[in-house]
Amino acid sequence: MYTFTTIKHLEADLKSGKITCTQLVEESVKTIETKKHLNAFLEVFHDSALAQAKQIDQKIANGTGVGSLAGVIIGIKDNICYKGHRVSCSSKILEGFESLYSSTVVERLLAEDAIIIGRLNCDEFAMGSSNENSAFGKVLNPLNEKTVPGGSSGGSAAAVAANLCHVSLGSDTGGSIRQPASFTGTVGLKPTYGRVSRWGLVAYASSFDQIGPITKTVEDAALLLEIMAGEDEYDTTASKKPVGKYSQTLAEPKTYKIAYLKECVESEGLDVEVKAQTLKALEKLKTDGHQVTAVDFPYLDFLVPTYYVLTTAEASSNLSRFDGVHYGYRSPNATDLESTYKKTRSEGFGKEVKRRIMLGTFVLSAGYYDAYYSKAQKVRNKIREKTREILSQHDFIVTPSTPGTAFEFGKNSTDPIKMYLEDIFTVQANIVGCPAVSVKNGLHSNGLPIGLQIMGKDFDEANLLNLANQI
């Protein structure tokens, strides 16, 4: 059985003949089958993955040169499109739907000879913090199967942590890459908004969504970002700023000015061990020569309400396309056009998705638009201004990734507000649009990993990943 460590080591092992891409695919498929109970994968693309592996093996045998991701087994979240393969957003309303085109990120990964092994379970339409909202069952955390893997990219994080694939892709609207990474002890990167094209990502909240990698090392996250990032004619929000050689600047010895948010570290809801580990990490950064300063952030209590008002409003608009008329599930109980809409959506969408659509429709309605949506946009600007003010005087903002470690199934699922507060430290980066990464920061006495989050300046992923790598 091949033990994957980093993409760089895999490249050397392929060239030396220690392993072949075909063997890697077969081993991955067997491991996924062995750990099927984790429910991380909704579908394994065995035939297309094997065909891709054989092509790459042939290239290696011919000495014609291969891409920088040759043989890398990648799982993709079930809201990222891959031509000729099913995508369902873990929802009954899209069950059986096959994508007609590939997302830009998939095209770019395949161009570098990556192998896409399958689609990964997630909270339905990326709405959730525990992966308990999937229409196809919950994902188990491989580190402790009684606990959640985080959400919404729970399958993506669990698959990497359980060695079902080498790396995975998730999407992050309010922490959906970083929170699962924190819960599984992996590295989760949310790039700057617009750094990576959203073409082919099924939209939840278009001004918040970003695709990013979940990996075992910062080095692998840097390489994947390097390949996926850049302008895209299909996505006008994708930035034209040049893409850095992130993987080549990781080892440069640099010291930084680092701020940490007092309100986060002193929050009453923060687990005492998470607080202790965060302070310990900050002390270590000081010892390593970085300047570490406590700063005030008066808007902590407004982050989650602002996020949920705006994202649900965008979701109510984005999800209106799922109506039972054009594609996907259609209720067999419908008798006319109106009942087709009502019954299809009532039967096809899960409880949490319906809750968010209704909330979004409410905040956009004529009598409440100014009181909720318009006000939330103003608060978003205040949060952006304050965050950028802090980042104008410091290189990074550091916080815990989550208030605690992975919680047990059912603990928060009966209380939506309690579940929403799981995102309290991660939503800031999406509201502002800045890049953020979660890295492992020791273990809790319960044996589960603790995450540390670093937020950086827009499009400064090179330095963000450099500091993450140091930690």
BELDA-V748291 format. One record per run of one state. SS is the DSSP state (A for helix, B for strand, O for the rest). FROM is the first residue (numbers start at 0). LEN is the number of residues. Records with the same first field share a line. If there is no record, write none. Layout:
# BELDA-V748291
SS = FROM-LEN ; FROM-LEN
This chain:
# BELDA-V748291
O = 0-6 ; 16-4 ; 34-1 ; 38-2 ; 44-1 ; 62-10 ; 77-2 ; 80-5 ; 86-5 ; 94-3 ; 98-5 ; 111-3 ; 120-3 ; 126-13 ; 140-6 ; 148-5 ; 161-5 ; 172-5 ; 184-2 ; 190-5 ; 196-4 ; 201-8 ; 215-2 ; 229-2 ; 232-2 ; 235-10 ; 248-8 ; 265-6 ; 287-3 ; 295-4 ; 321-15 ; 348-2 ; 364-5 ; 393-2 ; 400-7 ; 408-7 ; 423-3 ; 432-3 ; 443-5 ; 456-4 ; 470-1
A = 6-10 ; 20-14 ; 35-3 ; 45-17 ; 91-3 ; 103-8 ; 123-3 ; 153-8 ; 177-7 ; 217-11 ; 245-3 ; 261-4 ; 271-16 ; 299-22 ; 336-12 ; 350-14 ; 369-24 ; 415-8 ; 426-6 ; 460-10
B = 40-4 ; 72-5 ; 79-1 ; 85-1 ; 97-1 ; 114-6 ; 139-1 ; 146-2 ; 166-6 ; 186-4 ; 195-1 ; 200-1 ; 209-6 ; 228-1 ; 231-1 ; 234-1 ; 256-5 ; 290-5 ; 395-5 ; 407-1 ; 435-8 ; 448-8
